[in-house]
Amino acid sequence: MRKNSVKNTRINEAVRQELSILISREIKDPRVDLMTSVTKVFVAPDLKTCKVYISVYGDADKKEATMAGLKSSEGFLRRMLAAKLNLRHTPELTFILDESIEYGMYMSRRIAELGISSDDDDDETGEKTEEAGTLPENDED
């Protein structure tokens, strides 16, 4: 099976959906935060290993505790995944902290800050300065 085949894509999505449900409903570990979501899942083509990208809303302590709780419940999740999905092999789960959502929020805040500060840039005459990237108009018409 190729890495980007239709079958592998379906398996990735099925595993992601089932793990999302299992993490939110079945895990009783108090270390696992309620604001935990499964962002991406990559199952190897031979179905032996699976990388699970987890996003946790909160500070660094919550993230560390959630990752520790997920790693300790890896066997339980794998057993439940085997019961829910009919796969030849139930993949070994590896949890990876995904910080792309936090990075995106950080960049959005930075862009918003730059947008607000650029509107306040007036020159000494009280007129707004020309924005970067705009071309001056030609009067040669």
Order of alpha helices (4+ residues) and beta strands (2+ residues): alpha-beta-beta-alpha-alpha-beta-alpha
